[in-house]
Amino acid sequence: MPRRKQARRTSVRDIQAILRLTHEQGLSVREVSERLKISKTTVS
């Protein structure tokens, strides 16, 4: 039986970066997720 990949915790730095990119720079969820290399679900 294949093992599931361990989920990575979202750090405070990730959350700060998400907020900075969305509010200060006006990027979309997709653009933020691509820049930070995290899923769109996590960003939204």
ModelCIF file with pLDDT and N, C-alpha, C, O atoms, coordinates in Angstrom:
data_MODEL
#
_entry.id   MODEL 
#
_entity.id                         1 
_entity.type                       polymer 
_entity.pdbx_number_of_molecules   1 
#
_entity_poly.entity_id                      1 
_entity_poly.type                           'polypeptide(L)' 
_entity_poly.nstd_linkage                   no 
_entity_poly.nstd_monomer                   no 
_entity_poly.pdbx_seq_one_letter_code       MPRRKQARRTSVRDIQAILRLTHEQGLSVREVSERLKISKTTVS 
_entity_poly.pdbx_seq_one_letter_code_can   MPRRKQARRTSVRDIQAILRLTHEQGLSVREVSERLKISKTTVS 
_entity_poly.pdbx_strand_id                 A 
#
loop_
_entity_poly_seq.entity_id 
_entity_poly_seq.num 
_entity_poly_seq.mon_id 
_entity_poly_seq.hetero 
1 1  MET n 
1 2  PRO n 
1 3  ARG n 
1 4  ARG n 
1 5  LYS n 
1 6  GLN n 
1 7  ALA n 
1 8  ARG n 
1 9  ARG n 
1 10 THR n 
1 11 SER n 
1 12 VAL n 
1 13 ARG n 
1 14 ASP n 
1 15 ILE n 
1 16 GLN n 
1 17 ALA n 
1 18 ILE n 
1 19 LEU n 
1 20 ARG n 
1 21 LEU n 
1 22 THR n 
1 23 HIS n 
1 24 GLU n 
1 25 GLN n 
1 26 GLY n 
1 27 LEU n 
1 28 SER n 
1 29 VAL n 
1 30 ARG n 
1 31 GLU n 
1 32 VAL n 
1 33 SER n 
1 34 GLU n 
1 35 ARG n 
1 36 LEU n 
1 37 LYS n 
1 38 ILE n 
1 39 SER n 
1 40 LYS n 
1 41 THR n 
1 42 THR n 
1 43 VAL n 
1 44 SER n 
#
_struct_asym.id          A 
_struct_asym.entity_id   1 
#
loop_
_ma_qa_metric.id 
_ma_qa_metric.mode 
_ma_qa_metric.name 
_ma_qa_metric.software_group_id 
_ma_qa_metric.type 
1 global pLDDT . pLDDT 
2 local  pLDDT . pLDDT 
#
_ma_qa_metric_global.metric_id      1 
_ma_qa_metric_global.metric_value   91.84 
_ma_qa_metric_global.model_id       1 
_ma_qa_metric_global.ordinal_id     1 
#
loop_
_ma_qa_metric_local.label_asym_id 
_ma_qa_metric_local.label_comp_id 
_ma_qa_metric_local.label_seq_id 
_ma_qa_metric_local.metric_id 
_ma_qa_metric_local.metric_value 
_ma_qa_metric_local.model_id 
_ma_qa_metric_local.ordinal_id 
A MET 1  2 71.00 1 1  
A PRO 2  2 78.00 1 2  
A ARG 3  2 83.00 1 3  
A ARG 4  2 83.00 1 4  
A LYS 5  2 80.00 1 5  
A GLN 6  2 82.00 1 6  
A ALA 7  2 78.00 1 7  
A ARG 8  2 80.00 1 8  
A ARG 9  2 87.00 1 9  
A THR 10 2 89.00 1 10 
A SER 11 2 92.00 1 11 
A VAL 12 2 95.00 1 12 
A ARG 13 2 94.00 1 13 
A ASP 14 2 93.00 1 14 
A ILE 15 2 95.00 1 15 
A GLN 16 2 96.00 1 16 
A ALA 17 2 96.00 1 17 
A ILE 18 2 96.00 1 18 
A LEU 19 2 96.00 1 19 
A ARG 20 2 96.00 1 20 
A LEU 21 2 96.00 1 21 
A THR 22 2 96.00 1 22 
A HIS 23 2 96.00 1 23 
A GLU 24 2 96.00 1 24 
A GLN 25 2 95.00 1 25 
A GLY 26 2 96.00 1 26 
A LEU 27 2 96.00 1 27 
A SER 28 2 96.00 1 28 
A VAL 29 2 96.00 1 29 
A ARG 30 2 97.00 1 30 
A GLU 31 2 97.00 1 31 
A VAL 32 2 97.00 1 32 
A SER 33 2 96.00 1 33 
A GLU 34 2 96.00 1 34 
A ARG 35 2 96.00 1 35 
A LEU 36 2 94.00 1 36 
A LYS 37 2 93.00 1 37 
A ILE 38 2 93.00 1 38 
A SER 39 2 92.00 1 39 
A LYS 40 2 95.00 1 40 
A THR 41 2 93.00 1 41 
A THR 42 2 92.00 1 42 
A VAL 43 2 94.00 1 43 
A SER 44 2 93.00 1 44 
#
loop_
_atom_site.group_PDB 
_atom_site.id 
_atom_site.type_symbol 
_atom_site.label_atom_id 
_atom_site.label_alt_id 
_atom_site.label_comp_id 
_atom_site.label_asym_id 
_atom_site.label_entity_id 
_atom_site.label_seq_id 
_atom_site.pdbx_PDB_ins_code 
_atom_site.Cartn_x 
_atom_site.Cartn_y 
_atom_site.Cartn_z 
_atom_site.occupancy 
_atom_site.B_iso_or_equiv 
_atom_site.pdbx_formal_charge 
_atom_site.auth_seq_id 
_atom_site.auth_comp_id 
_atom_site.auth_asym_id 
_atom_site.auth_atom_id 
_atom_site.pdbx_PDB_model_num 
ATOM 1   N N  . MET A 1 1  ? 0.849  -1.170 0.000  1.00 71.00 ? 1  MET A N  1 
ATOM 2   C CA . MET A 1 1  ? 0.000  0.000  0.000  1.00 71.00 ? 1  MET A CA 1 
ATOM 3   C C  . MET A 1 1  ? 0.907  1.251  0.000  1.00 71.00 ? 1  MET A C  1 
ATOM 4   O O  . MET A 1 1  ? 1.797  1.371  0.843  1.00 71.00 ? 1  MET A O  1 
ATOM 5   N N  . PRO A 1 2  ? 0.678  2.172  -0.942 1.00 78.00 ? 2  PRO A N  1 
ATOM 6   C CA . PRO A 1 2  ? 1.532  3.368  -1.009 1.00 78.00 ? 2  PRO A CA 1 
ATOM 7   C C  . PRO A 1 2  ? 1.286  4.288  0.185  1.00 78.00 ? 2  PRO A C  1 
ATOM 8   O O  . PRO A 1 2  ? 0.165  4.426  0.674  1.00 78.00 ? 2  PRO A O  1 
ATOM 9   N N  . ARG A 1 3  ? 2.359  4.902  0.628  1.00 83.00 ? 3  ARG A N  1 
ATOM 10  C CA . ARG A 1 3  ? 2.253  5.828  1.758  1.00 83.00 ? 3  ARG A CA 1 
ATOM 11  C C  . ARG A 1 3  ? 1.896  7.214  1.249  1.00 83.00 ? 3  ARG A C  1 
ATOM 12  O O  . ARG A 1 3  ? 2.326  7.625  0.171  1.00 83.00 ? 3  ARG A O  1 
ATOM 13  N N  . ARG A 1 4  ? 1.107  7.924  2.033  1.00 83.00 ? 4  ARG A N  1 
ATOM 14  C CA . ARG A 1 4  ? 0.739  9.293  1.665  1.00 83.00 ? 4  ARG A CA 1 
ATOM 15  C C  . ARG A 1 4  ? 1.877  10.231 1.974  1.00 83.00 ? 4  ARG A C  1 
ATOM 16  O O  . ARG A 1 4  ? 2.623  10.029 2.932  1.00 83.00 ? 4  ARG A O  1 
ATOM 17  N N  . LYS A 1 5  ? 2.008  11.254 1.163  1.00 80.00 ? 5  LYS A N  1 
ATOM 18  C CA . LYS A 1 5  ? 3.037  12.264 1.381  1.00 80.00 ? 5  LYS A CA 1 
ATOM 19  C C  . LYS A 1 5  ? 2.674  13.094 2.603  1.00 80.00 ? 5  LYS A C  1 
ATOM 20  O O  . LYS A 1 5  ? 1.525  13.507 2.759  1.00 80.00 ? 5  LYS A O  1 
ATOM 21  N N  . GLN A 1 6  ? 3.649  13.340 3.468  1.00 82.00 ? 6  GLN A N  1 
ATOM 22  C CA . GLN A 1 6  ? 3.415  14.128 4.675  1.00 82.00 ? 6  GLN A CA 1 
ATOM 23  C C  . GLN A 1 6  ? 3.134  15.587 4.300  1.00 82.00 ? 6  GLN A C  1 
ATOM 24  O O  . GLN A 1 6  ? 3.895  16.187 3.541  1.00 82.00 ? 6  GLN A O  1 
ATOM 25  N N  . ALA A 1 7  ? 2.071  16.145 4.817  1.00 78.00 ? 7  ALA A N  1 
ATOM 26  C CA . ALA A 1 7  ? 1.703  17.528 4.522  1.00 78.00 ? 7  ALA A CA 1 
ATOM 27  C C  . ALA A 1 7  ? 2.668  18.486 5.217  1.00 78.00 ? 7  ALA A C  1 
ATOM 28  O O  . ALA A 1 7  ? 3.069  18.266 6.360  1.00 78.00 ? 7  ALA A O  1 
ATOM 29  N N  . ARG A 1 8  ? 3.030  19.547 4.508  1.00 80.00 ? 8  ARG A N  1 
ATOM 30  C CA . ARG A 1 8  ? 3.913  20.562 5.078  1.00 80.00 ? 8  ARG A CA 1 
ATOM 31  C C  . ARG A 1 8  ? 3.077  21.594 5.811  1.00 80.00 ? 8  ARG A C  1 
ATOM 32  O O  . ARG A 1 8  ? 2.054  22.043 5.295  1.00 80.00 ? 8  ARG A O  1 
ATOM 33  N N  . ARG A 1 9  ? 3.498  21.972 7.001  1.00 87.00 ? 9  ARG A N  1 
ATOM 34  C CA . ARG A 1 9  ? 2.777  22.976 7.772  1.00 87.00 ? 9  ARG A CA 1 
ATOM 35  C C  . ARG A 1 9  ? 3.019  24.355 7.181  1.00 87.00 ? 9  ARG A C  1 
ATOM 36  O O  . ARG A 1 9  ? 4.109  24.642 6.686  1.00 87.00 ? 9  ARG A O  1 
ATOM 37  N N  . THR A 1 10 ? 2.013  25.200 7.232  1.00 89.00 ? 10 THR A N  1 
ATOM 38  C CA . THR A 1 10 ? 2.150  26.568 6.746  1.00 89.00 ? 10 THR A CA 1 
ATOM 39  C C  . THR A 1 10 ? 2.760  27.410 7.867  1.00 89.00 ? 10 THR A C  1 
ATOM 40  O O  . THR A 1 10 ? 2.175  27.549 8.942  1.00 89.00 ? 10 THR A O  1 
ATOM 41  N N  . SER A 1 11 ? 3.923  27.961 7.608  1.00 92.00 ? 11 SER A N  1 
ATOM 42  C CA . SER A 1 11 ? 4.618  28.733 8.631  1.00 92.00 ? 11 SER A CA 1 
ATOM 43  C C  . SER A 1 11 ? 4.086  30.167 8.685  1.00 92.00 ? 11 SER A C  1 
ATOM 44  O O  . SER A 1 11 ? 3.374  30.621 7.789  1.00 92.00 ? 11 SER A O  1 
ATOM 45  N N  . VAL A 1 12 ? 4.449  30.851 9.746  1.00 95.00 ? 12 VAL A N  1 
ATOM 46  C CA . VAL A 1 12 ? 4.066  32.248 9.898  1.00 95.00 ? 12 VAL A CA 1 
ATOM 47  C C  . VAL A 1 12 ? 4.682  33.072 8.775  1.00 95.00 ? 12 VAL A C  1 
ATOM 48  O O  . VAL A 1 12 ? 4.053  34.003 8.274  1.00 95.00 ? 12 VAL A O  1 
ATOM 49  N N  . ARG A 1 13 ? 5.908  32.738 8.377  1.00 94.00 ? 13 ARG A N  1 
ATOM 50  C CA . ARG A 1 13 ? 6.557  33.444 7.258  1.00 94.00 ? 13 ARG A CA 1 
ATOM 51  C C  . ARG A 1 13 ? 5.767  33.278 5.962  1.00 94.00 ? 13 ARG A C  1 
ATOM 52  O O  . ARG A 1 13 ? 5.629  34.229 5.192  1.00 94.00 ? 13 ARG A O  1 
ATOM 53  N N  . ASP A 1 14 ? 5.245  32.067 5.718  1.00 93.00 ? 14 ASP A N  1 
ATOM 54  C CA . ASP A 1 14 ? 4.416  31.839 4.529  1.00 93.00 ? 14 ASP A CA 1 
ATOM 55  C C  . ASP A 1 14 ? 3.167  32.708 4.573  1.00 93.00 ? 14 ASP A C  1 
ATOM 56  O O  . ASP A 1 14 ? 2.796  33.317 3.570  1.00 93.00 ? 14 ASP A O  1 
ATOM 57  N N  . ILE A 1 15 ? 2.522  32.766 5.725  1.00 95.00 ? 15 ILE A N  1 
ATOM 58  C CA . ILE A 1 15 ? 1.297  33.555 5.861  1.00 95.00 ? 15 ILE A CA 1 
ATOM 59  C C  . ILE A 1 15 ? 1.589  35.035 5.650  1.00 95.00 ? 15 ILE A C  1 
ATOM 60  O O  . ILE A 1 15 ? 0.823  35.729 4.981  1.00 95.00 ? 15 ILE A O  1 
ATOM 61  N N  . GLN A 1 16 ? 2.683  35.519 6.211  1.00 96.00 ? 16 GLN A N  1 
ATOM 62  C CA . GLN A 1 16 ? 3.063  36.919 6.024  1.00 96.00 ? 16 GLN A CA 1 
ATOM 63  C C  . GLN A 1 16 ? 3.331  37.209 4.547  1.00 96.00 ? 16 GLN A C  1 
ATOM 64  O O  . GLN A 1 16 ? 2.923  38.250 4.032  1.00 96.00 ? 16 GLN A O  1 
ATOM 65  N N  . ALA A 1 17 ? 4.015  36.290 3.871  1.00 96.00 ? 17 ALA A N  1 
ATOM 66  C CA . ALA A 1 17 ? 4.315  36.476 2.455  1.00 96.00 ? 17 ALA A CA 1 
ATOM 67  C C  . ALA A 1 17 ? 3.035  36.477 1.623  1.00 96.00 ? 17 ALA A C  1 
ATOM 68  O O  . ALA A 1 17 ? 2.893  37.278 0.700  1.00 96.00 ? 17 ALA A O  1 
ATOM 69  N N  . ILE A 1 18 ? 2.103  35.580 1.949  1.00 96.00 ? 18 ILE A N  1 
ATOM 70  C CA . ILE A 1 18 ? 0.824  35.527 1.238  1.00 96.00 ? 18 ILE A CA 1 
ATOM 71  C C  . ILE A 1 18 ? 0.089  36.861 1.383  1.00 96.00 ? 18 ILE A C  1 
ATOM 72  O O  . ILE A 1 18 ? -0.388 37.421 0.396  1.00 96.00 ? 18 ILE A O  1 
ATOM 73  N N  . LEU A 1 19 ? 0.002  37.363 2.606  1.00 96.00 ? 19 LEU A N  1 
ATOM 74  C CA . LEU A 1 19 ? -0.703 38.626 2.841  1.00 96.00 ? 19 LEU A CA 1 
ATOM 75  C C  . LEU A 1 19 ? -0.021 39.794 2.134  1.00 96.00 ? 19 LEU A C  1 
ATOM 76  O O  . LEU A 1 19 ? -0.686 40.656 1.559  1.00 96.00 ? 19 LEU A O  1 
ATOM 77  N N  . ARG A 1 20 ? 1.310  39.814 2.180  1.00 96.00 ? 20 ARG A N  1 
ATOM 78  C CA . ARG A 1 20 ? 2.057  40.906 1.533  1.00 96.00 ? 20 ARG A CA 1 
ATOM 79  C C  . ARG A 1 20 ? 1.828  40.883 0.022  1.00 96.00 ? 20 ARG A C  1 
ATOM 80  O O  . ARG A 1 20 ? 1.563  41.923 -0.582 1.00 96.00 ? 20 ARG A O  1 
ATOM 81  N N  . LEU A 1 21 ? 1.927  39.713 -0.581 1.00 96.00 ? 21 LEU A N  1 
ATOM 82  C CA . LEU A 1 21 ? 1.782  39.611 -2.033 1.00 96.00 ? 21 LEU A CA 1 
ATOM 83  C C  . LEU A 1 21 ? 0.356  39.918 -2.492 1.00 96.00 ? 21 LEU A C  1 
ATOM 84  O O  . LEU A 1 21 ? 0.164  40.535 -3.540 1.00 96.00 ? 21 LEU A O  1 
ATOM 85  N N  . THR A 1 22 ? -0.643 39.492 -1.716 1.00 96.00 ? 22 THR A N  1 
ATOM 86  C CA . THR A 1 22 ? -2.023 39.720 -2.155 1.00 96.00 ? 22 THR A CA 1 
ATOM 87  C C  . THR A 1 22 ? -2.470 41.155 -1.921 1.00 96.00 ? 22 THR A C  1 
ATOM 88  O O  . THR A 1 22 ? -3.153 41.733 -2.766 1.00 96.00 ? 22 THR A O  1 
ATOM 89  N N  . HIS A 1 23 ? -2.096 41.737 -0.791 1.00 96.00 ? 23 HIS A N  1 
ATOM 90  C CA . HIS A 1 23 ? -2.609 43.068 -0.470 1.00 96.00 ? 23 HIS A CA 1 
ATOM 91  C C  . HIS A 1 23 ? -1.725 44.201 -0.970 1.00 96.00 ? 23 HIS A C  1 
ATOM 92  O O  . HIS A 1 23 ? -2.227 45.174 -1.532 1.00 96.00 ? 23 HIS A O  1 
ATOM 93  N N  . GLU A 1 24 ? -0.427 44.086 -0.775 1.00 96.00 ? 24 GLU A N  1 
ATOM 94  C CA . GLU A 1 24 ? 0.458  45.174 -1.190 1.00 96.00 ? 24 GLU A CA 1 
ATOM 95  C C  . GLU A 1 24 ? 0.721  45.169 -2.694 1.00 96.00 ? 24 GLU A C  1 
ATOM 96  O O  . GLU A 1 24 ? 0.748  46.221 -3.331 1.00 96.00 ? 24 GLU A O  1 
ATOM 97  N N  . GLN A 1 25 ? 0.913  43.976 -3.252 1.00 95.00 ? 25 GLN A N  1 
ATOM 98  C CA . GLN A 1 25 ? 1.247  43.899 -4.674 1.00 95.00 ? 25 GLN A CA 1 
ATOM 99  C C  . GLN A 1 25 ? 0.055  43.545 -5.550 1.00 95.00 ? 25 GLN A C  1 
ATOM 100 O O  . GLN A 1 25 ? 0.144  43.608 -6.776 1.00 95.00 ? 25 GLN A O  1 
ATOM 101 N N  . GLY A 1 26 ? -1.048 43.176 -4.934 1.00 96.00 ? 26 GLY A N  1 
ATOM 102 C CA . GLY A 1 26 ? -2.274 42.921 -5.678 1.00 96.00 ? 26 GLY A CA 1 
ATOM 103 C C  . GLY A 1 26 ? -2.240 41.688 -6.578 1.00 96.00 ? 26 GLY A C  1 
ATOM 104 O O  . GLY A 1 26 ? -2.889 41.669 -7.624 1.00 96.00 ? 26 GLY A O  1 
ATOM 105 N N  . LEU A 1 27 ? -1.493 40.664 -6.181 1.00 96.00 ? 27 LEU A N  1 
ATOM 106 C CA . LEU A 1 27 ? -1.398 39.453 -6.995 1.00 96.00 ? 27 LEU A CA 1 
ATOM 107 C C  . LEU A 1 27 ? -2.589 38.537 -6.744 1.00 96.00 ? 27 LEU A C  1 
ATOM 108 O O  . LEU A 1 27 ? -3.211 38.584 -5.683 1.00 96.00 ? 27 LEU A O  1 
ATOM 109 N N  . SER A 1 28 ? -2.896 37.712 -7.726 1.00 96.00 ? 28 SER A N  1 
ATOM 110 C CA . SER A 1 28 ? -3.988 36.752 -7.597 1.00 96.00 ? 28 SER A CA 1 
ATOM 111 C C  . SER A 1 28 ? -3.528 35.532 -6.797 1.00 96.00 ? 28 SER A C  1 
ATOM 112 O O  . SER A 1 28 ? -2.336 35.350 -6.547 1.00 96.00 ? 28 SER A O  1 
ATOM 113 N N  . VAL A 1 29 ? -4.485 34.711 -6.405 1.00 96.00 ? 29 VAL A N  1 
ATOM 114 C CA . VAL A 1 29 ? -4.181 33.488 -5.660 1.00 96.00 ? 29 VAL A CA 1 
ATOM 115 C C  . VAL A 1 29 ? -3.231 32.609 -6.468 1.00 96.00 ? 29 VAL A C  1 
ATOM 116 O O  . VAL A 1 29 ? -2.285 32.036 -5.926 1.00 96.00 ? 29 VAL A O  1 
ATOM 117 N N  . ARG A 1 30 ? -3.490 32.513 -7.748 1.00 97.00 ? 30 ARG A N  1 
ATOM 118 C CA . ARG A 1 30 ? -2.646 31.674 -8.612 1.00 97.00 ? 30 ARG A CA 1 
ATOM 119 C C  . ARG A 1 30 ? -1.215 32.201 -8.675 1.00 97.00 ? 30 ARG A C  1 
ATOM 120 O O  . ARG A 1 30 ? -0.262 31.427 -8.576 1.00 97.00 ? 30 ARG A O  1 
ATOM 121 N N  . GLU A 1 31 ? -1.064 33.507 -8.838 1.00 97.00 ? 31 GLU A N  1 
ATOM 122 C CA . GLU A 1 31 ? 0.273  34.099 -8.917 1.00 97.00 ? 31 GLU A CA 1 
ATOM 123 C C  . GLU A 1 31 ? 1.040  33.927 -7.604 1.00 97.00 ? 31 GLU A C  1 
ATOM 124 O O  . GLU A 1 31 ? 2.236  33.639 -7.612 1.00 97.00 ? 31 GLU A O  1 
ATOM 125 N N  . VAL A 1 32 ? 0.355  34.102 -6.493 1.00 97.00 ? 32 VAL A N  1 
ATOM 126 C CA . VAL A 1 32 ? 1.002  33.937 -5.187 1.00 97.00 ? 32 VAL A CA 1 
ATOM 127 C C  . VAL A 1 32 ? 1.441  32.491 -4.997 1.00 97.00 ? 32 VAL A C  1 
ATOM 128 O O  . VAL A 1 32 ? 2.558  32.236 -4.548 1.00 97.00 ? 32 VAL A O  1 
ATOM 129 N N  . SER A 1 33 ? 0.572  31.546 -5.333 1.00 96.00 ? 33 SER A N  1 
ATOM 130 C CA . SER A 1 33 ? 0.916  30.134 -5.153 1.00 96.00 ? 33 SER A CA 1 
ATOM 131 C C  . SER A 1 33 ? 2.104  29.736 -6.016 1.00 96.00 ? 33 SER A C  1 
ATOM 132 O O  . SER A 1 33 ? 2.933  28.932 -5.590 1.00 96.00 ? 33 SER A O  1 
ATOM 133 N N  . GLU A 1 34 ? 2.198  30.283 -7.217 1.00 96.00 ? 34 GLU A N  1 
ATOM 134 C CA . GLU A 1 34 ? 3.338  29.978 -8.079 1.00 96.00 ? 34 GLU A CA 1 
ATOM 135 C C  . GLU A 1 34 ? 4.629  30.573 -7.530 1.00 96.00 ? 34 GLU A C  1 
ATOM 136 O O  . GLU A 1 34 ? 5.675  29.927 -7.572 1.00 96.00 ? 34 GLU A O  1 
ATOM 137 N N  . ARG A 1 35 ? 4.565  31.791 -7.018 1.00 96.00 ? 35 ARG A N  1 
ATOM 138 C CA . ARG A 1 35 ? 5.766  32.444 -6.479 1.00 96.00 ? 35 ARG A CA 1 
ATOM 139 C C  . ARG A 1 35 ? 6.294  31.754 -5.226 1.00 96.00 ? 35 ARG A C  1 
ATOM 140 O O  . ARG A 1 35 ? 7.503  31.600 -5.053 1.00 96.00 ? 35 ARG A O  1 
ATOM 141 N N  . LEU A 1 36 ? 5.362  31.335 -4.344 1.00 94.00 ? 36 LEU A N  1 
ATOM 142 C CA . LEU A 1 36 ? 5.780  30.741 -3.068 1.00 94.00 ? 36 LEU A CA 1 
ATOM 143 C C  . LEU A 1 36 ? 5.910  29.219 -3.126 1.00 94.00 ? 36 LEU A C  1 
ATOM 144 O O  . LEU A 1 36 ? 6.338  28.591 -2.158 1.00 94.00 ? 36 LEU A O  1 
ATOM 145 N N  . LYS A 1 37 ? 5.541  28.634 -4.258 1.00 93.00 ? 37 LYS A N  1 
ATOM 146 C CA . LYS A 1 37 ? 5.595  27.179 -4.436 1.00 93.00 ? 37 LYS A CA 1 
ATOM 147 C C  . LYS A 1 37 ? 4.737  26.436 -3.411 1.00 93.00 ? 37 LYS A C  1 
ATOM 148 O O  . LYS A 1 37 ? 5.155  25.434 -2.831 1.00 93.00 ? 37 LYS A O  1 
ATOM 149 N N  . ILE A 1 38 ? 3.522  26.959 -3.205 1.00 93.00 ? 38 ILE A N  1 
ATOM 150 C CA . ILE A 1 38 ? 2.555  26.299 -2.331 1.00 93.00 ? 38 ILE A CA 1 
ATOM 151 C C  . ILE A 1 38 ? 1.232  26.198 -3.087 1.00 93.00 ? 38 ILE A C  1 
ATOM 152 O O  . ILE A 1 38 ? 1.040  26.869 -4.102 1.00 93.00 ? 38 ILE A O  1 
ATOM 153 N N  . SER A 1 39 ? 0.332  25.372 -2.599 1.00 92.00 ? 39 SER A N  1 
ATOM 154 C CA . SER A 1 39 ? -0.901 25.134 -3.336 1.00 92.00 ? 39 SER A CA 1 
ATOM 155 C C  . SER A 1 39 ? -1.842 26.337 -3.308 1.00 92.00 ? 39 SER A C  1 
ATOM 156 O O  . SER A 1 39 ? -1.780 27.178 -2.411 1.00 92.00 ? 39 SER A O  1 
ATOM 157 N N  . LYS A 1 40 ? -2.708 26.394 -4.309 1.00 95.00 ? 40 LYS A N  1 
ATOM 158 C CA . LYS A 1 40 ? -3.688 27.482 -4.386 1.00 95.00 ? 40 LYS A CA 1 
ATOM 159 C C  . LYS A 1 40 ? -4.662 27.404 -3.211 1.00 95.00 ? 40 LYS A C  1 
ATOM 160 O O  . LYS A 1 40 ? -5.121 28.433 -2.716 1.00 95.00 ? 40 LYS A O  1 
ATOM 161 N N  . THR A 1 41 ? -4.975 26.201 -2.771 1.00 93.00 ? 41 THR A N  1 
ATOM 162 C CA . THR A 1 41 ? -5.880 26.023 -1.638 1.00 93.00 ? 41 THR A CA 1 
ATOM 163 C C  . THR A 1 41 ? -5.304 26.636 -0.378 1.00 93.00 ? 41 THR A C  1 
ATOM 164 O O  . THR A 1 41 ? -6.025 27.262 0.399  1.00 93.00 ? 41 THR A O  1 
ATOM 165 N N  . THR A 1 42 ? -4.013 26.462 -0.173 1.00 92.00 ? 42 THR A N  1 
ATOM 166 C CA . THR A 1 42 ? -3.346 27.038 0.995  1.00 92.00 ? 42 THR A CA 1 
ATOM 167 C C  . THR A 1 42 ? -3.381 28.559 0.936  1.00 92.00 ? 42 THR A C  1 
ATOM 168 O O  . THR A 1 42 ? -3.597 29.213 1.956  1.00 92.00 ? 42 THR A O  1 
ATOM 169 N N  . VAL A 1 43 ? -3.174 29.124 -0.238 1.00 94.00 ? 43 VAL A N  1 
ATOM 170 C CA . VAL A 1 43 ? -3.182 30.577 -0.388 1.00 94.00 ? 43 VAL A CA 1 
ATOM 171 C C  . VAL A 1 43 ? -4.577 31.124 -0.136 1.00 94.00 ? 43 VAL A C  1 
ATOM 172 O O  . VAL A 1 43 ? -4.738 32.134 0.550  1.00 94.00 ? 43 VAL A O  1 
ATOM 173 N N  . SER A 1 44 ? -5.575 30.467 -0.681 1.00 93.00 ? 44 SER A N  1 
ATOM 174 C CA . SER A 1 44 ? -6.935 30.984 -0.517 1.00 93.00 ? 44 SER A CA 1 
ATOM 175 C C  . SER A 1 44 ? -7.436 30.752 0.884  1.00 93.00 ? 44 SER A C  1 
ATOM 176 O O  . SER A 1 44 ? -8.565 31.123 1.205  1.00 93.00 ? 44 SER A O  1 
#
